[in-house]
Amino acid sequence: MNYVSTRNSSKIFKFEDVFIKGLADDGGLFVPKSLNKYSQKNLLEFKNLEYKELAKKIIHPFIGDFMSENDLSKIIEKSYSVFRKKNVVDLVKIGDRSVLELFHGPTLAFKDVAMQLLGNFYEYYLNSENEKINIVVATSGDTGAAAIDAIKGKDNVNIFVLHPNNRISPVQRKLMTTGKEKNVFNIAVEGSFDDCQNLVKAMFTDKTFAKEIKMSGVNSINWARIIAQSVYYFYSYFLIEDNNEPINFSVPTGNFGDVYAGYLAKKIGLPINKFVVATNQNDILHRAISNGAYNVENVLETISPSMDIQIASNFERLIFDLNNHNDKKTIEVMKGIKENGKYEIKKESLDKINVDFLSSKMDEIEVLNTIKTVYKKFDKVLDPHSAIGYGAFDKVNLKGNNIVLATAHPCKFPGAIEKAINIKSKLPDELLFILNEKENYDIIDNDLDKIKHHIKERI
């Protein structure tokens, strides 16, 4: 499979370039030049596969000659052996909807599903290429821990994680900062997640710096994450017994990556009806999808910190699609967003978006009330992000099989859970030790030169 950048559709890349670079040199995101679609017959062949086997079938066409199918099988087996569920994820019924639990990996968040795979992809690549690379990643809470767990202790690779200081939950932070591996570096930036993301993007687009440190990225913009996450849409679709009814997914999202993975699954043949983009008060995606106003506002701190984002990086891939893969138009739109913080989506494009996507928004009181109601009625505890996904189906009228993506374990947000239902949500036994471990991170100003200097000193 060949890939292009959303900002240059004439230059061709292979999966290896796409995976290692993360972000294109021109600042664009990588997408396949074309996609093959599965037939109904293909889908029937996938229906009874275990998760790992299904993952191999879905992922292999995207990675071409990066590795053999046999090597991919071994890596998938190794990556998912650290999950607490045999089939990686779990689909449970809560009331009139199904909840897809994606938090059974080592850092209790959906990011583990892709990140464990990426960590082993890096190891495979570096062993064969005899290279050393430095991963630099921004996190709004969960990506960092998942990336560190996947990369820690591996040879020939360092990882630098930027998180917004005092804007993630203490458990999220401790899952990142209590490790002792020498190839892991945590940086707390005085600013928001968007500031962290902008710093990482600026480092990528500084070609001299990026080349000097052999920089790579594992944020949700990395295409390898998108393909790995598309697998659980297929898997959960096949678990629904009566799929004569339409199937809809509600996805709590800030960066548009997880829901874009579902959209990819639909584009390659999975007959999904609608995606509900579920947002908190930082509702740029809700405003964009419901009335066409993709306007950047100030980030509010909420009890669902992984969604405290105003620039949804993966949205650029949808913009590229809406403009029929016209790179010039994509550049124009992205330039407008960067310079003016605005993109008014025309009605024709908005109608196109609404074929696949609806959206909803929840404020803090609604999130707490949803956690409370679900616990009272069904004796199930949802974390704030998953509660936003669950509550979204109460705000949009969609008939059929409704599936909510539960993106994080409630124990990562003990403050919010206690406030909602007066219960202390505990970490799984195997992670309790982090609460008493010494943390290791550096607090640095939101200053590109200082961050670059800090990284160069440590490699």
VOPAGU-2260 file (C-alpha; in pm, 1 decimal, decimal comma):
REM VOPAGU-2260
SITE   aa  ch    i         X         Y         Z
SITE  MET   A    0       0,0       0,0       0,0
SITE  ASN   A    1     127,1     346,1     -93,7
SITE  TYR   A    2      77,6     657,4     118,5
SITE  VAL   A    3      69,4    1032,3      55,7
SITE  SER   A    4      65,7    1341,6     276,9
SITE  THR   A    5    -258,3    1538,5     315,5
SITE  ARG   A    6     -50,1    1838,1     200,0
SITE  ASN   A    7     120,1    1673,0     -98,6
SITE  SER   A    8     -62,8    1396,3    -282,3
SITE  SER   A    9     203,9    1352,3    -551,7
SITE  LYS   A   10     493,3    1224,2    -334,6
SITE  ILE   A   11     462,7     850,7    -252,3
SITE  PHE   A   12     565,3     690,0      77,3
SITE  LYS   A   13     583,0     329,6     198,2
SITE  PHE   A   14     446,0     215,7     534,8
SITE  GLU   A   15     795,6     214,9     686,4
SITE  ASP   A   16     839,4     591,2     618,2
SITE  VAL   A   17     489,4     666,5     743,4
SITE  PHE   A   18     538,5     472,4    1065,7
SITE  ILE   A   19     884,3     606,2    1150,6
SITE  LYS   A   20     816,4     968,2    1055,4
SITE  GLY   A   21     471,3     992,8    1217,5
SITE  LEU   A   22     420,9    1339,5    1067,9
SITE  ALA   A   23     513,4    1429,8     708,4
SITE  ASP   A   24     797,0    1679,9     656,0
SITE  ASP   A   25     546,3    1925,3     505,4
SITE  GLY   A   26     341,3    1920,0     829,0
SITE  GLY   A   27      67,9    1704,7     675,1
SITE  LEU   A   28     -65,3    1368,0     792,5
SITE  PHE   A   29     -13,0    1042,0     606,9
SITE  VAL   A   30    -307,6     865,4     443,4
SITE  PRO   A   31    -327,7     571,0     199,3
SITE  LYS   A   32    -325,7     674,8    -167,5
SITE  SER   A   33    -615,7     434,4    -222,7
SITE  LEU   A   34    -806,2     173,2     -21,9
SITE  ASN   A   35    -940,5    -171,5    -104,1
SITE  LYS   A   36   -1285,5    -252,1      26,9
SITE  TYR   A   37   -1384,9    -581,7     190,6
SITE  SER   A   38   -1688,2    -757,0      42,6
SITE  GLN   A   39   -1972,1    -909,9     244,0
SITE  LYS   A   40   -1810,2   -1248,4     175,1
SITE  ASN   A   41   -1477,7   -1128,9     326,0
SITE  LEU   A   42   -1658,7    -999,7     634,3
SITE  LEU   A   43   -1828,3   -1337,3     686,2
SITE  GLU   A   44   -1483,7   -1501,4     678,3
SITE  PHE   A   45   -1368,1   -1263,7     956,4
SITE  LYS   A   46   -1674,6   -1311,5    1175,5
SITE  ASN   A   47   -1555,6   -1592,5    1404,8
SITE  LEU   A   48   -1188,7   -1501,2    1429,8
SITE  GLU   A   49   -1025,3   -1439,0    1766,1
SITE  TYR   A   50    -904,1   -1081,7    1817,5
SITE  LYS   A   51    -535,9   -1151,3    1741,3
SITE  GLU   A   52    -613,5   -1336,6    1418,2
SITE  LEU   A   53    -853,7   -1062,0    1308,9
SITE  ALA   A   54    -587,3    -798,8    1385,1
SITE  LYS   A   55    -343,2    -975,9    1152,9
SITE  LYS   A   56    -600,8    -986,3     869,5
SITE  ILE   A   57    -691,5    -616,1     901,8
SITE  ILE   A   58    -340,6    -477,4     961,4
SITE  HIS   A   59    -130,0    -674,7     711,4
SITE  PRO   A   60    -264,6    -512,9     389,2
SITE  PHE   A   61    -165,8    -169,9     530,1
SITE  ILE   A   62     195,9    -252,6     611,0
SITE  GLY   A   63     301,6    -407,5     278,8
SITE  ASP   A   64     654,4    -544,2     282,3
SITE  PHE   A   65     744,1    -389,3     620,8
SITE  MET   A   66     725,7    -741,5     763,2
SITE  SER   A   67     596,6   -1084,8     666,8
SITE  GLU   A   68     256,8   -1209,4     778,5
SITE  ASN   A   69     434,0   -1458,8    1002,6
SITE  ASP   A   70     642,8   -1187,4    1175,0
SITE  LEU   A   71     328,5    -977,2    1216,9
SITE  SER   A   72     156,0   -1274,0    1382,9
SITE  LYS   A   73     440,2   -1306,2    1634,2
SITE  ILE   A   74     436,5    -934,5    1711,1
SITE  ILE   A   75      57,8    -928,9    1759,6
SITE  GLU   A   76      84,6   -1230,9    1990,8
SITE  LYS   A   77     359,6   -1063,3    2194,1
SITE  SER   A   78     182,3    -723,8    2205,0
SITE  TYR   A   79    -148,4    -859,0    2330,6
SITE  SER   A   80      -8,6   -1114,1    2575,5
SITE  VAL   A   81      13,6    -831,6    2834,8
SITE  PHE   A   82    -363,6    -764,9    2831,9
SITE  ARG   A   83    -590,9    -888,1    3108,8
SITE  LYS   A   84    -847,7   -1021,4    2857,4
SITE  LYS   A   85    -772,2   -1309,3    2620,0
SITE  ASN   A   86    -940,8   -1122,8    2335,3
SITE  VAL   A   87    -790,7    -784,3    2432,5
SITE  VAL   A   88   -1126,4    -603,1    2466,5
SITE  ASP   A   89   -1461,1    -689,4    2623,7
SITE  LEU   A   90   -1815,1    -606,4    2509,3
SITE  VAL   A   91   -2064,9    -573,9    2796,1
SITE  LYS   A   92   -2430,2    -478,2    2798,2
SITE  ILE   A   93   -2521,7    -174,6    3012,3
SITE  GLY   A   94   -2890,4     -92,7    2979,3
SITE  ASP   A   95   -3007,8     -50,3    2620,5
SITE  ARG   A   96   -2657,0     -16,7    2477,3
SITE  SER   A   97   -2334,9    -216,8    2458,6
SITE  VAL   A   98   -2010,3     -88,4    2607,3
SITE  LEU   A   99   -1680,3    -187,6    2448,5
SITE  GLU   A  100   -1419,8    -194,0    2726,6
SITE  LEU   A  101   -1085,1     -97,7    2576,7
SITE  PHE   A  102    -894,5     -51,9    2904,0
SITE  HIS   A  103    -766,6    -402,5    2979,5
SITE  GLY   A  104    -406,3    -324,5    2880,1
SITE  PRO   A  105    -111,0    -237,4    3104,6
SITE  THR   A  106    -192,0     134,5    3145,9
SITE  LEU   A  107    -572,1     100,1    3164,3
SITE  ALA   A  108    -660,2     299,8    2851,5
SITE  PHE   A  109    -758,7     229,5    2490,7
SITE  LYS   A  110    -422,1     369,3    2379,3
SITE  ASP   A  111    -256,7      41,3    2488,8
SITE  VAL   A  112    -429,0    -146,7    2205,8
SITE  ALA   A  113    -226,2      38,9    1942,0
SITE  MET   A  114      74,5     139,9    2148,8
SITE  GLN   A  115     187,1    -210,4    2251,2
SITE  LEU   A  116     191,3    -299,3    1882,4
SITE  LEU   A  117     386,5      16,5    1791,9
SITE  GLY   A  118     648,4     -51,7    2060,1
SITE  ASN   A  119     715,5    -391,8    1906,6
SITE  PHE   A  120     712,6    -246,3    1553,1
SITE  TYR   A  121     990,7      -6,8    1661,2
SITE  GLU   A  122    1193,0    -290,1    1812,4
SITE  TYR   A  123    1154,5    -497,0    1492,7
SITE  TYR   A  124    1256,0    -202,1    1272,0
SITE  LEU   A  125    1553,3     -93,6    1484,5
SITE  ASN   A  126    1690,6    -446,5    1511,8
SITE  SER   A  127    1688,9    -484,8    1136,6
SITE  GLU   A  128    1811,8    -132,2    1052,7
SITE  ASN   A  129    2071,5     -94,1    1331,1
SITE  GLU   A  130    1950,6     262,8    1394,6
SITE  LYS   A  131    1878,4     466,3    1706,7
SITE  ILE   A  132    1572,8     694,5    1725,5
SITE  ASN   A  133    1411,5     936,8    1969,2
SITE  ILE   A  134    1035,2     939,2    2009,9
SITE  VAL   A  135     884,5    1272,1    2114,2
SITE  VAL   A  136     517,3    1269,3    2206,7
SITE  ALA   A  137     258,3    1501,9    2362,3
SITE  THR   A  138      -6,2    1359,0    2593,8
SITE  SER   A  139    -333,9    1481,3    2738,0
SITE  GLY   A  140    -310,8    1203,5    2993,3
SITE  ASP   A  141    -325,0     851,1    2851,8
SITE  THR   A  142    -103,0     843,2    2541,0
SITE  GLY   A  143     211,1     910,9    2743,6
SITE  ALA   A  144     167,3     620,9    2984,3
SITE  ALA   A  145      74,4     381,4    2703,6
SITE  ALA   A  146     372,8     491,8    2491,7
SITE  ILE   A  147     615,1     463,7    2785,0
SITE  ASP   A  148     491,7     115,8    2873,7
SITE  ALA   A  149     538,2       8,5    2512,3
SITE  ILE   A  150     887,1     161,0    2468,4
SITE  LYS   A  151    1051,1     137,0    2813,2
SITE  GLY   A  152    1366,5     -71,0    2832,6
SITE  LYS   A  153    1387,8    -124,9    2455,1
SITE  ASP   A  154    1729,3     -86,5    2288,9
SITE  ASN   A  155    1816,0     195,6    2045,9
SITE  VAL   A  156    1512,1     408,5    2131,7
SITE  ASN   A  157    1447,1     689,9    2381,4
SITE  ILE   A  158    1105,9     837,4    2456,1
SITE  PHE   A  159    1035,5    1197,0    2561,6
SITE  VAL   A  160     679,5    1264,4    2679,8
SITE  LEU   A  161     540,4    1618,1    2715,4
SITE  HIS   A  162     235,3    1656,6    2940,1
SITE  PRO   A  163      56,0    1973,8    3059,1
SITE  ASN   A  164     174,2    2040,7    3415,8
SITE  ASN   A  165    -101,4    1992,6    3678,1
SITE  ARG   A  166    -362,4    1927,0    3407,5
SITE  ILE   A  167    -379,3    1547,7    3413,1
SITE  SER   A  168    -499,5    1324,8    3695,1
SITE  PRO   A  169    -237,5    1215,5    3953,9
SITE  VAL   A  170    -290,5     849,1    3857,6
SITE  GLN   A  171    -239,1     931,1    3488,1
SITE  ARG   A  172      83,2    1111,9    3579,9
SITE  LYS   A  173     213,5     837,3    3810,0
SITE  LEU   A  174     161,3     574,3    3541,6
SITE  MET   A  175     413,5     776,3    3336,4
SITE  THR   A  176     658,5     909,5    3590,5
SITE  THR   A  177     730,3     620,4    3828,5
SITE  GLY   A  178     928,5     400,4    3589,4
SITE  LYS   A  179    1303,5     356,8    3636,2
SITE  GLU   A  180    1408,1     276,3    3280,2
SITE  LYS   A  181    1693,3     489,7    3147,4
SITE  ASN   A  182    1534,1     548,0    2804,4
SITE  VAL   A  183    1224,7     729,0    2942,1
SITE  PHE   A  184    1207,6    1108,5    2996,1
SITE  ASN   A  185     902,2    1297,5    3125,1
SITE  ILE   A  186     856,7    1670,7    3070,4
SITE  ALA   A  187     577,8    1868,0    3241,9
SITE  VAL   A  188     512,0    2176,5    3026,8
SITE  GLU   A  189     372,6    2492,3    3183,8
SITE  GLY   A  190      70,7    2512,3    2953,5
SITE  SER   A  191    -216,8    2314,9    2800,8
SITE  PHE   A  192    -216,0    1993,8    2597,0
SITE  ASP   A  193    -248,9    2201,5    2279,9
SITE  ASP   A  194      75,4    2380,8    2379,6
SITE  CYS   A  195     247,9    2040,9    2419,1
SITE  GLN   A  196     112,0    1927,8    2082,9
SITE  ASN   A  197     227,3    2250,4    1913,1
SITE  LEU   A  198     578,5    2208,0    2058,0
SITE  VAL   A  199     600,5    1854,0    1919,7
SITE  LYS   A  200     471,1    1964,7    1577,7
SITE  ALA   A  201     724,7    2251,2    1571,8
SITE  MET   A  202    1006,4    2003,5    1643,3
SITE  PHE   A  203     888,2    1777,3    1361,2
SITE  THR   A  204     872,6    2062,4    1111,3
SITE  ASP   A  205    1219,8    2186,0    1212,7
SITE  LYS   A  206    1383,2    1942,7     969,8
SITE  THR   A  207    1737,0    2009,2    1096,9
SITE  PHE   A  208    1645,1    1929,2    1456,3
SITE  ALA   A  209    1423,1    1632,0    1363,9
SITE  LYS   A  210    1700,7    1482,6    1150,9
SITE  GLU   A  211    1972,1    1550,7    1407,9
SITE  ILE   A  212    1790,8    1360,7    1684,1
SITE  LYS   A  213    1631,6    1102,9    1445,1
SITE  MET   A  214    1288,7    1201,3    1571,2
SITE  SER   A  215     977,9     982,1    1553,4
SITE  GLY   A  216     626,4    1022,7    1694,8
SITE  VAL   A  217     353,1     801,1    1834,1
SITE  ASN   A  218      70,9    1052,9    1883,1
SITE  SER   A  219    -271,3     965,3    1744,1
SITE  ILE   A  220    -159,4    1112,9    1411,2
SITE  ASN   A  221      70,4     810,2    1357,2
SITE  TRP   A  222    -106,0     602,5    1091,9
SITE  ALA   A  223       2,0     275,3    1255,2
SITE  ARG   A  224    -215,0     367,7    1555,4
SITE  ILE   A  225    -516,5     434,1    1335,3
SITE  ILE   A  226    -498,1      91,3    1169,0
SITE  ALA   A  227    -444,1     -89,4    1500,8
SITE  GLN   A  228    -747,9      85,7    1650,6
SITE  SER   A  229    -970,3       8,6    1351,9
SITE  VAL   A  230    -953,2    -362,7    1448,5
SITE  TYR   A  231   -1176,0    -331,0    1755,8
SITE  TYR   A  232   -1454,8    -177,6    1547,2
SITE  PHE   A  233   -1456,2    -494,2    1334,1
SITE  TYR   A  234   -1430,0    -720,6    1639,3
SITE  SER   A  235   -1719,3    -557,4    1829,3
SITE  TYR   A  236   -1934,1    -543,4    1513,8
SITE  PHE   A  237   -1901,7    -922,2    1481,2
SITE  LEU   A  238   -1998,8    -970,4    1847,9
SITE  ILE   A  239   -2338,7    -806,8    1793,9
SITE  GLU   A  240   -2579,8   -1093,2    1735,7
SITE  ASP   A  241   -2851,7    -911,7    1546,3
SITE  ASN   A  242   -2664,5    -700,1    1297,1
SITE  ASN   A  243   -2967,4    -669,4    1069,1
SITE  GLU   A  244   -3030,8    -354,9    1272,2
SITE  PRO   A  245   -2797,4     -58,3    1199,8
SITE  ILE   A  246   -2486,1     -38,3    1418,5
SITE  ASN   A  247   -2374,7     295,3    1564,6
SITE  PHE   A  248   -2067,0     383,0    1769,7
SITE  SER   A  249   -2032,8     661,7    2024,2
SITE  VAL   A  250   -1669,7     764,2    2065,0
SITE  PRO   A  251   -1544,8    1001,3    2336,3
SITE  THR   A  252   -1275,4    1194,5    2151,5
SITE  GLY   A  253   -1066,4    1509,0    2161,2
SITE  ASN   A  254    -811,1    1450,2    1887,5
SITE  PHE   A  255   -1045,1    1273,8    1639,3
SITE  GLY   A  256    -803,4     977,6    1616,4
SITE  ASP   A  257   -1011,1     700,8    1773,7
SITE  VAL   A  258   -1325,3     791,6    1581,9
SITE  TYR   A  259   -1123,8     829,0    1261,1
SITE  ALA   A  260   -1009,4     466,9    1308,4
SITE  GLY   A  261   -1378,5     368,3    1303,1
SITE  TYR   A  262   -1435,5     580,0     993,9
SITE  LEU   A  263   -1145,1     394,9     828,2
SITE  ALA   A  264   -1312,1      62,3     918,1
SITE  LYS   A  265   -1629,2     189,1     747,0
SITE  LYS   A  266   -1434,6     305,1     440,5
SITE  ILE   A  267   -1284,2     -42,3     395,9
SITE  GLY   A  268   -1621,2    -214,2     410,4
SITE  LEU   A  269   -1754,5    -246,0     767,1
SITE  PRO   A  270   -2125,6    -151,3     739,1
SITE  ILE   A  271   -2142,0      97,9    1028,2
SITE  ASN   A  272   -2433,6     340,5    1023,5
SITE  LYS   A  273   -2318,2     644,0    1227,6
SITE  PHE   A  274   -2040,2     761,1    1457,1
SITE  VAL   A  275   -2129,6     993,8    1740,8
SITE  VAL   A  276   -1837,3    1222,3    1823,8
SITE  ALA   A  277   -1883,0    1268,9    2199,6
SITE  THR   A  278   -1712,0    1575,4    2348,0
SITE  ASN   A  279   -1682,6    1748,3    2684,3
SITE  GLN   A  280   -1702,0    2126,8    2728,5
SITE  ASN   A  281   -1401,8    2164,4    2496,4
SITE  ASP   A  282   -1643,1    2103,8    2214,8
SITE  ILE   A  283   -1471,0    2220,7    1895,5
SITE  LEU   A  284   -1559,7    1892,9    1721,2
SITE  HIS   A  285   -1924,1    1915,4    1829,1
SITE  ARG   A  286   -1947,1    2271,1    1696,2
SITE  ALA   A  287   -1777,4    2170,0    1370,7
SITE  ILE   A  288   -1998,3    1865,5    1309,0
SITE  SER   A  289   -2327,5    2017,6    1424,9
SITE  ASN   A  290   -2303,0    2362,4    1262,4
SITE  GLY   A  291   -1980,0    2384,2    1063,5
SITE  ALA   A  292   -1790,3    2615,7    1302,0
SITE  TYR   A  293   -1443,0    2474,0    1361,0
SITE  ASN   A  294   -1332,9    2770,1    1571,8
SITE  VAL   A  295   -1051,7    2740,0    1825,6
SITE  GLU   A  296   -1140,8    2866,4    2173,8
SITE  ASN   A  297    -959,4    2858,5    2509,3
SITE  VAL   A  298    -915,7    2514,3    2666,2
SITE  LEU   A  299   -1118,7    2457,0    2981,6
SITE  GLU   A  300    -992,8    2219,7    3252,0
SITE  THR   A  301   -1243,4    1939,3    3309,1
SITE  ILE   A  302   -1282,0    1605,1    3487,9
SITE  SER   A  303   -1222,2    1436,3    3149,6
SITE  PRO   A  304    -870,2    1574,8    3087,6
SITE  SER   A  305    -783,9    1351,6    2790,7
SITE  MET   A  306   -1040,4    1551,5    2592,3
SITE  ASP   A  307    -925,0    1897,1    2702,0
SITE  ILE   A  308    -817,0    1982,4    2349,1
SITE  GLN   A  309    -907,2    2253,3    2097,5
SITE  ILE   A  310    -697,9    2149,5    1796,5
SITE  ALA   A  311    -814,5    1803,5    1686,6
SITE  SER   A  312    -507,7    1693,3    1487,4
SITE  ASN   A  313    -667,2    1401,5    1301,9
SITE  PHE   A  314    -946,6    1623,6    1168,1
SITE  GLU   A  315    -704,1    1717,5     889,0
SITE  ARG   A  316    -749,6    1367,9     743,6
SITE  LEU   A  317   -1125,2    1426,0     720,3
SITE  ILE   A  318   -1068,5    1771,0     565,0
SITE  PHE   A  319    -850,0    1600,8     298,6
SITE  ASP   A  320   -1133,1    1353,6     229,8
SITE  LEU   A  321   -1399,1    1625,8     212,8
SITE  ASN   A  322   -1190,9    1812,7     -44,2
SITE  ASN   A  323   -1159,3    1499,2    -261,1
SITE  HIS   A  324    -790,0    1454,2    -171,3
SITE  ASN   A  325    -704,5    1803,4    -296,2
SITE  ASP   A  326    -379,8    1884,4    -112,0
SITE  LYS   A  327    -388,2    2256,5    -208,3
SITE  LYS   A  328    -730,0    2301,3     -46,3
SITE  THR   A  329    -614,0    2113,3     264,4
SITE  ILE   A  330    -307,5    2342,2     294,6
SITE  GLU   A  331    -535,5    2646,9     258,8
SITE  VAL   A  332    -774,8    2525,4     531,1
SITE  MET   A  333    -494,3    2431,0     772,4
SITE  LYS   A  334    -320,2    2765,3     715,0
SITE  GLY   A  335    -646,7    2944,2     801,2
SITE  ILE   A  336    -684,8    2741,0    1120,9
SITE  LYS   A  337    -324,7    2813,9    1221,9
SITE  GLU   A  338    -338,9    3186,4    1146,7
SITE  ASN   A  339    -698,0    3273,8    1239,8
SITE  GLY   A  340    -809,7    2979,1    1455,6
SITE  LYS   A  341   -1109,7    2931,2    1225,0
SITE  TYR   A  342   -1251,5    2705,4     954,9
SITE  GLU   A  343   -1608,8    2752,6     841,8
SITE  ILE   A  344   -1728,8    2425,9     691,4
SITE  LYS   A  345   -1953,5    2482,7     388,5
SITE  LYS   A  346   -2300,8    2328,1     388,7
SITE  GLU   A  347   -2213,3    2083,7     110,0
SITE  SER   A  348   -1915,2    1951,6     314,0
SITE  LEU   A  349   -2118,8    1950,0     634,6
SITE  ASP   A  350   -2386,0    1735,8     466,4
SITE  LYS   A  351   -2108,3    1496,1     363,6
SITE  ILE   A  352   -1978,2    1482,1     723,7
SITE  ASN   A  353   -2326,7    1415,4     859,9
SITE  VAL   A  354   -2363,8    1103,7     643,6
SITE  ASP   A  355   -2112,8     940,1     879,3
SITE  PHE   A  356   -2085,0    1161,9    1187,5
SITE  LEU   A  357   -2316,6    1313,5    1445,3
SITE  SER   A  358   -2194,1    1479,6    1764,2
SITE  SER   A  359   -2283,8    1570,9    2119,7
SITE  LYS   A  360   -2143,4    1768,7    2410,3
SITE  MET   A  361   -2168,1    1725,1    2786,7
SITE  ASP   A  362   -2091,0    1968,9    3065,1
SITE  GLU   A  363   -1938,5    1868,2    3400,3
SITE  ILE   A  364   -2272,0    1825,1    3581,6
SITE  GLU   A  365   -2407,4    1601,9    3303,5
SITE  VAL   A  366   -2093,0    1386,2    3316,3
SITE  LEU   A  367   -2119,8    1338,1    3694,2
SITE  ASN   A  368   -2493,7    1265,8    3664,4
SITE  THR   A  369   -2431,5    1003,6    3393,7
SITE  ILE   A  370   -2172,4     827,2    3612,7
SITE  LYS   A  371   -2422,2     838,1    3901,5
SITE  THR   A  372   -2720,5     713,1    3697,1
SITE  VAL   A  373   -2530,3     424,4    3535,5
SITE  TYR   A  374   -2394,7     315,8    3873,2
SITE  LYS   A  375   -2736,4     338,7    4043,0
SITE  LYS   A  376   -2924,3     154,8    3767,5
SITE  PHE   A  377   -2668,6    -102,5    3651,7
SITE  ASP   A  378   -2401,7    -121,4    3924,3
SITE  LYS   A  379   -2132,2     -28,5    3668,5
SITE  VAL   A  380   -1872,4     245,7    3712,5
SITE  LEU   A  381   -1778,5     448,5    3402,6
SITE  ASP   A  382   -1482,5     683,3    3390,8
SITE  PRO   A  383   -1568,8    1044,3    3290,4
SITE  HIS   A  384   -1464,9     996,3    2925,0
SITE  SER   A  385   -1666,8     675,8    2884,8
SITE  ALA   A  386   -1961,9     846,9    3059,5
SITE  ILE   A  387   -1951,1    1117,9    2790,5
SITE  GLY   A  388   -1965,9     843,3    2526,2
SITE  TYR   A  389   -2251,0     668,6    2709,2
SITE  GLY   A  390   -2454,6     987,1    2757,5
SITE  ALA   A  391   -2413,1    1085,8    2392,1
SITE  PHE   A  392   -2674,3     828,0    2287,7
SITE  ASP   A  393   -2927,1    1007,6    2509,7
SITE  LYS   A  394   -2867,7    1325,7    2311,5
SITE  VAL   A  395   -2889,5    1188,8    1957,2
SITE  ASN   A  396   -3175,9     978,4    1831,7
SITE  LEU   A  397   -3027,8     664,9    1677,5
SITE  LYS   A  398   -3215,2     339,3    1646,0
SITE  GLY   A  399   -3037,9       5,3    1625,2
SITE  ASN   A  400   -2739,4    -146,1    1804,5
SITE  ASN   A  401   -2561,5     131,0    1988,8
SITE  ILE   A  402   -2202,6      66,6    2103,6
SITE  VAL   A  403   -2015,3     299,1    2341,0
SITE  LEU   A  404   -1635,6     297,6    2347,1
SITE  ALA   A  405   -1516,8     286,0    2709,9
SITE  THR   A  406   -1173,5     437,6    2671,8
SITE  ALA   A  407   -1027,4     431,4    3025,3
SITE  HIS   A  408   -1055,6     246,7    3356,8
SITE  PRO   A  409   -1244,2     451,5    3621,2
SITE  CYS   A  410    -956,1     415,9    3871,3
SITE  LYS   A  411    -753,5     663,5    3663,7
SITE  PHE   A  412    -993,4     939,3    3769,1
SITE  PRO   A  413   -1056,9     877,2    4141,0
SITE  GLY   A  414   -1153,0    1239,1    4213,7
SITE  ALA   A  415   -1434,5    1243,3    3957,9
SITE  ILE   A  416   -1564,4     899,0    4061,5
SITE  GLU   A  417   -1569,0     993,6    4429,1
SITE  LYS   A  418   -1748,4    1319,3    4350,0
SITE  ALA   A  419   -2012,4    1137,9    4141,6
SITE  ILE   A  420   -2085,9     828,4    4352,5
SITE  ASN   A  421   -1880,8     868,5    4671,8
SITE  ILE   A  422   -1674,4     556,9    4598,4
SITE  LYS   A  423   -1297,6     525,1    4578,7
SITE  SER   A  424   -1227,3     347,2    4249,7
SITE  LYS   A  425    -919,5     129,3    4303,6
SITE  LEU   A  426    -633,5      46,5    4073,1
SITE  PRO   A  427    -602,6    -319,9    3972,3
SITE  ASP   A  428    -377,8    -502,2    4223,0
SITE  GLU   A  429     -86,8    -531,8    3981,1
SITE  LEU   A  430     -64,0    -150,1    3954,4
SITE  LEU   A  431    -114,9     -48,7    4318,7
SITE  PHE   A  432     262,5     -17,5    4367,8
SITE  ILE   A  433     278,4     305,8    4158,4
SITE  LEU   A  434      99,2     503,0    4430,0
SITE  ASN   A  435     406,3     491,2    4656,1
SITE  GLU   A  436     678,5     504,2    4392,4
SITE  LYS   A  437     904,4     809,2    4352,5
SITE  GLU   A  438     813,9    1021,9    4050,9
SITE  ASN   A  439    1067,8    1148,7    3801,3
SITE  TYR   A  440     987,4    1439,8    3569,0
SITE  ASP   A  441    1116,4    1787,9    3480,5
SITE  ILE   A  442     897,5    2099,7    3475,9
SITE  ILE   A  443     985,0    2326,4    3182,0
SITE  ASP   A  444     836,2    2650,1    3043,0
SITE  ASN   A  445     630,0    2645,5    2725,2
SITE  ASP   A  446     943,7    2739,3    2529,6
SITE  LEU   A  447    1052,5    2550,9    2217,1
SITE  ASP   A  448    1425,1    2627,2    2250,9
SITE  LYS   A  449    1435,6    2516,8    2615,5
SITE  ILE   A  450    1259,8    2188,1    2533,1
SITE  LYS   A  451    1489,9    2118,9    2235,7
SITE  HIS   A  452    1796,9    2189,0    2450,0
SITE  HIS   A  453    1661,7    1959,8    2723,9
SITE  ILE   A  454    1613,7    1674,7    2474,9
SITE  LYS   A  455    1954,4    1718,4    2307,1
SITE  GLU   A  456    2128,3    1708,8    2646,5
SITE  ARG   A  457    1979,9    1366,0    2717,4
SITE  ILE   A  458    2047,5    1175,0    2395,6
